[in-house]
Amino acid sequence: GAGSTAAIYSAGGKKDSPRSGRLQYKVREPCRFPRNCSRLRGGFVRPGEKIKIISEMHQGMVFIDGAKWHYPVPRGALLTICGGCQPVKIFL
């Protein structure tokens, strides 16, 4: 929706059509470790693609659509992000 588009754009993301089927992600506060320099800072996940992330944070959190939905991600947890999900239908 428009709120999600504004949030990702204000974080430095790119405008994208909802019809593209891509999922845009953006790491807002990357944590760097001397031994691990992550290249996953932001981009798009196309339908059929996946990104897998293993948490190295003791008390990590993933936020979806701003602070609306958030879930704890403990150290060692595997987070899989898939592109091409079914769109959410809203009836007003």
C-alpha positions as CSV (number, residue, x, y, z in Angstrom):
1,G,0.0,0.0,0.0
2,A,0.9,3.7,-0.1
3,G,2.2,3.6,3.5
4,S,4.6,0.8,2.8
5,T,5.8,2.6,-0.4
6,A,6.5,5.8,1.6
7,A,8.3,3.9,4.3
8,I,10.7,2.1,2.0
9,Y,11.2,5.2,-0.1
10,S,12.1,7.3,2.9
11,A,14.6,4.7,4.0
12,G,16.4,5.0,0.7
13,G,14.5,2.4,-1.3
14,K,13.3,2.7,-4.8
15,K,9.7,3.3,-6.1
16,D,8.2,0.2,-7.6
17,S,4.9,-0.8,-9.0
18,P,2.8,-3.1,-6.9
19,R,2.2,-5.1,-10.1
20,S,5.9,-6.0,-10.4
21,G,5.5,-9.0,-8.0
22,R,8.8,-8.1,-6.4
23,L,9.3,-7.8,-2.7
24,Q,11.6,-4.8,-1.7
25,Y,13.7,-5.0,1.4
26,K,15.9,-2.5,3.2
27,V,18.3,-3.0,6.1
28,R,17.8,0.2,8.1
29,E,20.4,-0.3,10.8
30,P,23.1,-2.8,9.6
31,C,25.4,-4.3,12.3
32,R,28.9,-4.8,11.1
33,F,31.3,-7.3,12.6
34,P,35.0,-7.3,11.8
35,R,34.8,-10.8,10.4
36,N,31.6,-10.4,8.5
37,C,30.8,-7.6,6.1
38,S,27.3,-8.1,4.8
39,R,26.5,-7.0,1.2
40,L,22.7,-7.5,1.8
41,R,21.7,-3.9,2.4
42,G,18.6,-3.6,0.2
43,G,17.1,-4.7,-3.0
44,F,14.4,-6.7,-4.6
45,V,13.4,-10.4,-4.3
46,R,11.7,-11.5,-7.5
47,P,9.0,-14.2,-7.6
48,G,10.6,-17.6,-7.1
49,E,13.8,-16.2,-5.4
50,K,14.7,-16.5,-1.8
51,I,17.1,-14.8,0.6
52,K,18.2,-16.8,3.7
53,I,19.7,-14.9,6.7
54,I,21.1,-16.5,9.9
55,S,20.8,-14.1,12.8
56,E,23.9,-13.3,14.8
57,M,22.1,-10.9,17.2
58,H,21.2,-12.0,20.7
59,Q,17.8,-10.3,20.6
60,G,17.1,-9.5,17.0
61,M,13.8,-8.4,15.6
62,V,12.3,-8.3,12.1
63,F,9.7,-5.6,11.3
64,I,7.2,-6.0,8.5
65,D,5.3,-3.0,7.1
66,G,6.9,-0.6,9.7
67,A,6.2,-1.4,13.3
68,K,2.8,-2.9,12.6
69,W,4.1,-6.5,12.7
70,H,7.3,-7.5,14.4
71,Y,8.7,-10.8,15.4
72,P,11.7,-11.8,17.6
73,V,14.6,-13.4,15.8
74,P,17.0,-15.0,18.3
75,R,20.6,-15.8,17.7
76,G,21.1,-18.7,15.3
77,A,17.6,-18.4,13.8
78,L,17.2,-18.8,10.1
79,L,15.0,-16.2,8.4
80,T,13.9,-17.0,4.8
81,I,12.4,-14.2,2.6
82,C,10.5,-15.4,-0.4
83,G,9.4,-13.4,-3.4
84,G,6.1,-13.8,-5.3
85,C,3.7,-14.1,-2.4
86,Q,0.0,-13.7,-3.1
87,P,-1.2,-10.1,-2.8
88,V,-3.2,-9.1,0.2
89,K,-6.8,-8.4,-0.6
90,I,-8.5,-5.5,1.3
91,F,-12.2,-4.8,1.2
92,L,-13.3,-1.4,2.3
